[in-house]
Amino acid sequence: MKKASMMTTAVLGLSLLFAAGSVHAASKTHTAVEGDTFWKLSQKYQISVDKLMQANTKINPLNIYAGLKIVIPTATASKTTTAAAKTTEAKATKITAQSVTAKDGTIHTFSKQITVKATAYSGAASENGGWAGLDYFGNKLKVGTVAVDPKVIPLGTKLYVTGYNSDGLPTGGMVATASDVGGAIKGNRIDIYLPGTPAEVSKFGIQNIKVYVLK
């Protein structure tokens, strides 16, 4: 009995050792340098921005500074995520095709409709993490740029936004791109870029609008 117990203990110890090795191999750490962004790291390590943000939930994507330790998920760590994504994709294909017609008659097919609280922001550096007039990817801000919570709406997603009240936006609705993020934009919230000064843009207030995730 004692020998059997010792063997069981040894096997358990080896199992724990291998398990620990697997966890260690599942990710690596990147030490940030000046100018790093999740977008640049996604290109360098060939991993999506969404996965980087999921692996670094305590890091503000607008406050990446030199010396910051950033977890980089590897292919091993993403196997489960990939399988889950495939399952989600399979379920998504069962959604009945729907469409929304814009004021100009254009028909947009969408896969999902979300009711969100919307605010607006200007191109001022103070409202863009110190980068005047640029979105998260470094592109120039323009009408149709919106900031989102990537956990709800993945970055790069095309949207049809409607239900807002603003003289600075197309009447009735507009096609937009989720290409920006914000520290306060969490859950079912979006921030819409509006040309103008911060004072002018603040008049937008908080509005309940509809967002259609386009196919």
N, C-alpha and C positions, 0 to 999 in steps of 0.2 A: 504493500500500500504506500509506503514511504517513497519507494522508487517511482511509482506511478505518479505520485503527487509532485515529485521533483521534476519529472518529465513534463507534466502538465504545466508547471510553473515556467519551465524553460521555453516551451512552445508559446505560451502566452506572452513571455517577454520578447521573443523574436517577433511575434505578431504585432506587438505594440511598437517595436523598433521599426518594422517595415511601414507601419501606418504613419509613424512620425516622419519617416523619410518621404512618404507620398505627399504629406501635407507640405513639407518643405519644398518639394519639387513642383508643387502646384503654383508657386508664384515666385517672383523675385522683386528686389527693391531697386528703384531708380532714385538717385540723389539729384534733385532738380538743380538746374543752372538758370541764370538770369535769362528770361525770355521764354522759358518753357510754358507750354499750355497742354491741356489734355489732348487737343487736336494734334499738336506736333508730336506728342508721345504716341498717339494712336498710329500715326504714319511711320514713326521710327520702329515701333515694335509690332506693327501689323495687327493691331487689335482695335476693336470699335471703341469710340468715345464712351458709349453707354456702359460697356464692360469696365472701362477704367473708372468711371464715376461710381459704379456699383461696388467696386473693390476699394474705393477710397471715399466712403460716405462722409467722413469727418473733415474732408478737405474742401474748402471753398474754391471752386474752379476759377474764380476771379482773383484769388489771392495765392498764387503759386510763386514761391520765392526761392532764391538760391539756398540750397542745403536741406530743403524739405524732402522727407522720405516718402516716396510714392510707390505703392504696390502695383506691380505689373503682372496681371494674371497670365499664365502660360497656357499652351494648348491642353496640357493635362488638366488644368483647373477648369477649362471651359467645356470639357466633354459633357458634363451634366447640364451646363447651361445650353449647349448646342442641342442636346436631346430635348430639353424643355422647350427651346425655341421651335424645334421641328414640330413638337406636339401642338404648341400654340398656333403655328402656321397652319397645321392640318385642321385645327378647329376653326381658324379664321376663314378657310375656304368654304365653310358651310354657311357663312353669313349670306343671306339673300342680297343680291346686288340692289343697291339703291342709288338714287341720283337726286341732285338738287339743281334747279335751273336758276342761273344768274339773271340779273336785270336785263343784260344784253342778249339773253336767249341762249347763252352757252350752257350746255348740260355737263355737270361735273358728277362723275360716279364716285361714291365714297363707300368706305367699309365701316366707318364708325362715326357716331355723332356724340359730341360732348358739350354739355352746358358748363361754361366756365365764368369766373369773375375776371374781368379784364381791366387793366390799368394802361397807362401810356407813358412812354419815356422819350426824352429828346436825345440829340446827339452829343450833348455836353459830356465832357470827360468825367465830371462828378457823378454822372448816372451810368457810366460805362466802365467802371473799374479803372479809371484813369486813362482810358483810350478813347479819345474824342472821335465820334463819327464812325466807329468800327464795331462789327458784331463779333461773336465769339471766335469765328474762323478768320477774322482779319479782313472781312469784306466790308465795303462801304455800306453804311446804313441807308435804307431806302424804304419808301412806302411798300409795305408787303413783308417787312422784316418783323418777326415776332420772337420774343423770348419765352421759353417754356421750361417746364420741369421735365428733363429727359426721361425720368422714370414713368411719366404719363404719356408724353409725346416725344418720341425719339428725335434727336437732332437730325436735320435734313429732310424731315417729313413735309410734304406739300399739304396745305390746308386751304379750305374755303371758310372764310370768317364772315359772319353776318350777324345782324341784330344790334350793332353799335350805333351810336349817335355822335358824329364828329364831322365838322366841315373839312378837316384835313385829310379825310379818307374817302375812297370811292363810294358813291352813294349806293346803298343796297347791299353791298358785300364786296369782297375782294379775295383773290387767290394770294396766299401768303406762304412763306417758308419759315420753318422753325430752325433758325440759325443763330439764336442767341440764348443766353441763360442769365439768371439774376439771383442774387442771394435770397431775395424775398419771394421768388417765384417757385412755390411749392404746391404740389397737388393739382387740382383743377383750377389753375390760374394761368393767365398769359399776360405778357406785357407787350403792347403794340408800339412800334416806333412811329413817332409823329414828327414831322418837320416843325421847327419852331423853338422858342426858348423854353427852358424848364417851367417858367411861370405860365406861359401860354399852354403848354402841354398838360400842366397839372389840372386845367379846367376840364379835362376828360373825365376825371374822377374815377369812380369804380362802377363798372357796368356789367350786368349779366348778359352774356352773349352766347351764340352758338358757334361751335367749331366743327367742321366736317373734315375728317381725315381722308384725303383723297387717295384713290387707288393708283 
